[in-house]
Amino acid sequence: MDISIIPDIPKTYVKQPFRLVFDLKLQQFPGFPGFPPRPGFQVPSGPPPSTIPARPAIVPLAVDPGSIRFCLFRFTFIWPRRGQPFWLFPVTLGRRSIAGFRWTGFSWVFFGIDLNQIESFQCV
C-alpha cells in the first residue's frame, strides 16, 4: 500500500489498520459498549421496575428512531431479535442505533444496540 496518497494518516497506523478503525469509531461515538458514556449521562439511581411489561401484540418489521425516541431517559424493556430480553435506560439515539444503560440483574452498564436488532420494546 502506498501511504503517500494518504497524507493525514500517521505511518504508525499503516502497521495497525485495526487501531485506525477503532480510533475513528471512538471519535464518532464516544461511550460505545465497554467504554464510559459521555459526561453528563447519569446512571439510573435504582433498579428498573420489578414487573415486566406485556409484550406488544403487533411486532413491527423494523424499529424507527422516531418511535423509540419517546423512550429516552425512561425505563424501557427491550425484546431483541436474538437473545434474552432486558431493561434499558436509553440516553442517546442515532439514526440506526440506541445506547444507554442496560440492567445486568445487579447493576447498570453502558450498552448500545442497532435498531434493526430490536424486535419490540415497551417504555414505562
Summary of the structure (lengths in Angstrom):
residues: 124
radius of gyration: 17.9
end to end distance: 53.0
largest distance: 59.6
contacts: 283
relative contact order: 0.19
helix: 23%
strand: 27%
